[in-house]
Amino acid sequence: QFKLIVENPEKPIASGLQVKAVVEYTPNRAEDLQDKLILLVDDDIVDIPLLGLIPYCYLEIESEIDFGEMIANNKLITKEISIANHGSTSGVFRISYDGVVLLNIKPARGVVKPKSVRTIEVDICTDAPGVIKEMMKVELEGRGCTEVWIKGVVVEQVLKVLGVSCGKVLKCINFGPLYFGTSKTEKINLYNESPECMDWVAVLEDNAIGGEMGTDLQGSTDAVLHDLSLKNRDVDVSTLILCVPDQGTLLPYEKSLITLCFSPEKFERDFEVNDSSLIQDYVLFLRFETVGKRGGCLQSLSDGSHSRHVDLALMGSGFPVMLTFKPGTVIDFKECCLGEQTQVVCTMKNESEFLPVTFSFRKTAHFNISPERGKLKKKSEKEVTFSFSPRQIGTFEMKQIIDIFGTGVDKNNVDVLKKKSFHQIYLTLLGVCKSKRKSVLFTINPGLTPLISNATGQFVARDTGQLSDTAPVAILKSTQSQIHTHRKNRNCKDDALIAFPNDRAASLRPSEWNKKYRTIFTKTERYNYIDPDFAYTHSERLLREECKKYYTDFVSRLRQRRLEKEAARQFHIYNNHVSIGIKPAEGLKSPNISITDFRKEKLQHEMFASDDSCMLTSRKLAAIVSKSTNKGVWCWLSPMPSSPQEKEDCNLTLTHKQLHQIFIGPSTIDFGDVCVYSTTTKELHIINNLSVHIWIQIEIEVVELHETSPLSQVVPPLTKTHIPIVFETNTVGMFKRSFSYKINNQHLGHVLVVANALPIELQLSARELILTPVPGCLAGTEFRRTVQLSNPRNHPAVFTWRPVTGDRKSAFTIKPTRGFVEAYSDLECEVVWHPGFHTPETGEFTLCVRKGNSINLKCFAKVTIHA
């Protein structure tokens, strides 16, 4: 089968020349041949082996597929495995799998071209945690059957709360006793013990079983039962517990430091109680949840999926400041003279059994306290000295403020605790200051008139204290008093001032030149002497007025310049494309706002606050869900954002807390047992609990779900709707596929679809039927009996009865011979035996279901012969 074509040279070949020989191989049967070609070169012999091999394929496949660690989140994980063909012809492969774990293998059979590689996709559904170790058989052409192992581990996505110092799992944090108005912080680590990223959000369980809000657990049973109304009040728990941060993303096996702050507040009661006995104990549960898994918030739409969350119990107590004073809160210093001091010793006691008190007395006029500040330990007392040192004469009733200091938290920076005054106690300080009486001795004037003297100047008072710098001058209008007015001065209308009788000293001094003085009794114009050595001249008065006007104008110009700068700054603030430099409400009429609009605006404000700034609580979520579910929209919505408001809302990037308030589910749609060639519909619910529009886009690549519509919807705020998911299949077997969706074209999610596709099937009520005559009928009467056909599937079944006759003709008939049975329905068929001579008493029918099963029915006629 080998042929050599060559012309041997007659003469030696010179250097640089060559001789070409052609070897042809023409196989005539499928076998490998081997020969050799002998080459004679001068005295040397060279053997050249010849091999003739038939073409074949050589397939190779990897022996293992390792999925690694996966999260049980109902996703389909895809891995690729390659089949390589190193041969010269195409090779056929076939994959078979009969394990427990559902595997989607695409393609399960095929051809690999020579010198090429074929990629096989293997999908696995992570719906249940466990260890995966399955084996699939691969038949390779030319190599037989090969085993490929599929390995992987499906784990739960676990959140853990760890202590910062110890690193152990925390179940409860006890903040201990705190005064109302103070704060205390604790730090924890939130740990993602899983191999995938996790978006989390914190939710306060304010309606959980076992929670307490403001109940005095140390009180008697009657007092606790009487105080249960406080638990049902509409109390915002987010003001008591602060979690920073309250949302975030954790990388695989990452820890995040979280600060918890407890700030107890005193709740108002409907009835008055003793403030010292008002103790409030708190037991709350803080739940850290995966975004989108709300732990049964919507029970009616519960999908039974794995709820990935961790609960942390928070305990704490709120106490009032119990600071008492003996002899009481009103301290009376009685009477005291000017320049003297009175002291009262008061006992200040801290009645609290758990907490110390840090106090500070504020400064109060005429009163001094020693010590002004300090700290009282629990169940201890201290003496405080109050001193009354009046600086003027009168009756004093002063309010003494005592500041109680504690640690407070800034909501913008929870990590920093500041010392602040959180409570004030008021004392009443009473005191009376009287003047000290002195005896005044008069002496005879020796002849020199003093600065102040009486009318005669005979007696001068000694020891009258410090003298005033100025003598008393007129203070009354002369026209307002007519007592003892001289007759010729009764009608004086000028604006003169009335001089006191002893103001002669003032009249000797420089006076204002434009003022007139009259006597107090007769209203006679007095002589007003102006001393030229002391008084201003006319030019000096003009100069003073000019100087005063200069400074008045200077101050006015500064004020005007400041106002112009402020107006320019305000103009630049409002000078934009919206305000165009107009101040708010300047010259504009206010619109008429109704109560409905106000409530709607308030609701929107509350919703916006709950969307991002406030901490989520279970009560808030339940209230929002009830509003959304009551406002149902079951018609088709807009598939694309059309209005400017919708476009603006649908371009927003939502936070984790906002995504947590959007429900799209159930996350697993289980169609159960369905029939092939049937159409089944389940609803995918969409509840928008936000105050903005959201845009839902569904991406379906699975052929069995292609009839689903619509695939895009804009859901209005606080609205519930649904999308019908249509399932159709022609393949018998377990179906598990997932489709994805997007919120606002950026936030991804997925939904798992599960179905068990079964063939069309009819069931018989009996496989063997015995026909007997009806009692009382004549001989030769037909024997009759019915058999029931049941359709347990959701698709109509078309059937045909075919008799199994063999060599003889059957004496049995059945009606109807053909027809159909509706889904989940029954149909009665009648079997008749016609008696006669040599008629066979047995018969058989075959129930043939179109595209379904086949069942045999055996019939027997029981003939009774009476003697």
WOWOVEN-V956881 format. One record per backbone hydrogen bond with DSSP energy under -0.5 kcal/mol. CO is the residue of the C=O (numbers start at 1). NH is the residue of the N-H. Records with the same first field share a line. If there is no record, write none. Layout:
# WOWOVEN-V956881
CO->NH ; NH
This chain:
# WOWOVEN-V956881
1->26
3->5 ; 24
4->6
5->22
6->8
12->14
14->17
22->5 ; 24
24->3 ; 26
25->27
29->31
33->52
35->50
37->39 ; 48
38->40
39->41 ; 46
40->42
41->44
44->41
46->39 ; 48
47->49
48->37
50->35
51->53
52->33
56->88 ; 89
58->86
60->84
63->149
65->67 ; 151
68->153
70->155
71->73
75->77 ; 126
77->124
79->122
81->120
82->62 ; 84
83->118
84->60 ; 86
85->115 ; 116
87->115
91->112
92->141
93->110
94->139
96->137
102->125
103->105
104->106 ; 123
106->121
108->95
110->93
111->113
112->91
113->116
116->85
118->83
120->81
121->106 ; 123
122->79
123->104
124->77 ; 126
125->127
126->74
130->154
131->133
132->152
134->150
136->148
137->96 ; 139
138->140 ; 146
139->94
140->143 ; 144
144->140
146->138
148->136
149->65 ; 151
150->134
151->67
152->132
153->70 ; 155
154->130
155->72
156->158
158->193
160->162 ; 191
161->170
162->189
163->167
168->163
171->313
173->175 ; 315
176->317
178->319
179->182
184->262
186->260
187->164
188->258
189->162 ; 191
190->256
191->160 ; 193
192->194 ; 253
193->158
194->253
198->200 ; 250
199->291
200->248
201->289
202->616
203->205 ; 287
204->206 ; 618
205->208 ; 285
208->211
212->283
215->217 ; 281
216->219
220->224
221->225
222->226
223->227
225->228
227->230
228->231 ; 232
230->233
233->235
235->237
236->239
237->240 ; 241
240->263
242->244 ; 261
244->259
246->202
248->200
250->198
251->254
254->192
256->190
258->188 ; 260
259->244
260->186
261->242 ; 263
262->184
264->181
265->267
274->277
275->278
277->279
280->318
281->214 ; 215
282->316
283->212
284->314
285->205 ; 287
286->288 ; 312
287->203 ; 289
288->310
289->201
290->293
292->294
297->299
298->301
299->302
306->308
307->309
308->290
310->288
312->286
313->173
314->284
315->175
316->282
317->178
318->280
319->180
320->322
321->323
322->324 ; 351 ; 352
324->349
326->347
329->331 ; 428
330->332
331->333 ; 430
334->432
336->434
337->340
342->388
344->346 ; 386
346->348 ; 384
347->326 ; 349
348->382
349->324 ; 351
350->379
352->379
357->359 ; 376
358->405
359->374
360->403
364->367
366->389
367->364
368->387
370->385
372->361
374->359
375->377
376->357
377->380
380->350
382->348
384->346 ; 386
385->370
386->344
387->368 ; 389
388->342
390->339
394->433
396->431
398->400 ; 429
399->401
400->427
401->362 ; 403
402->425
403->360 ; 405
404->422 ; 423
405->358
406->420
407->183
408->418
409->411
410->413
413->410 ; 416
415->417
416->410 ; 418
418->408 ; 420
420->406 ; 422
423->404
425->402
427->400 ; 429
428->331 ; 430
429->398
430->333
431->396
432->336 ; 434
433->394
434->338
435->437
439->441
441->462
443->460
447->449
448->450
458->445
459->454
460->443
476->498
477->480
478->481
482->485
486->489
487->490
489->492
496->478
497->518
500->503
503->507
504->508
506->509
507->529
512->515
516->497
517->526
518->499
522->486
524->519
527->529
529->531
530->532
531->534 ; 535
537->541
538->542
539->543
540->544
541->545
542->546
543->547
544->548
545->549
546->550
547->551
548->552
549->553
550->554
551->555
552->556
553->557
554->558
555->559
556->560
557->561
558->562
559->563
560->564
561->565
562->566
563->567
564->568
565->569
566->570
567->571
568->572
569->573
570->574
571->575
574->576 ; 581
576->580
579->582
583->586
585->587
591->593
592->594
594->598
595->599
596->600
597->601
598->602
599->603
600->604
601->605
602->606
603->607
604->608
605->609
606->610
607->611
608->612 ; 613
609->613 ; 614
616->204
617->621
618->622
619->623
620->624
621->625
622->626
623->627
624->628
625->629
626->630
627->631
630->632
631->720
638->714
643->647
644->648
645->649
646->650
647->651
648->651
649->652
652->654
655->659
656->660
657->661
658->661
659->662
661->663 ; 689
662->664
663->687
665->685
667->752
668->670
669->671 ; 754
672->674 ; 756
674->758
675->678
678->729
680->727
682->725
683->685
684->723
685->665
686->688 ; 721
687->663 ; 689
688->719
690->718
694->696 ; 715
695->697 ; 744 ; 745
696->713
697->742
698->700
699->740
702->705
703->706
704->728
705->708
711->698
713->696 ; 715
714->716
715->694
716->719
719->688
720->633
721->686
723->684
724->709 ; 726
725->682
727->680
729->677
733->757
735->755
737->753
739->751
740->699
741->749
742->697 ; 744
743->746 ; 747
746->748
747->743
749->741
751->739
752->669
753->737
754->671 ; 672
755->735 ; 757
756->674 ; 758
757->733
758->676
760->853
763->790
767->858
769->771 ; 860
771->862
774->777
778->781
782->784
783->833
785->831
787->829
788->765
789->827
790->763 ; 792
791->824
793->824
797->821
798->850
799->819
800->802 ; 848
802->846
803->805
805->808
811->834
813->832
815->830
817->801
819->799
821->797
822->825
825->791
827->789
829->787
830->815
831->785
832->813 ; 834
833->783 ; 835
836->839
841->861
843->859
844->804
845->847 ; 857
846->802 ; 848
847->849 ; 855
848->800
849->852
851->760
853->849
855->847
857->845
858->769
859->843
860->771 ; 862
861->863
862->773
863->865
864->866
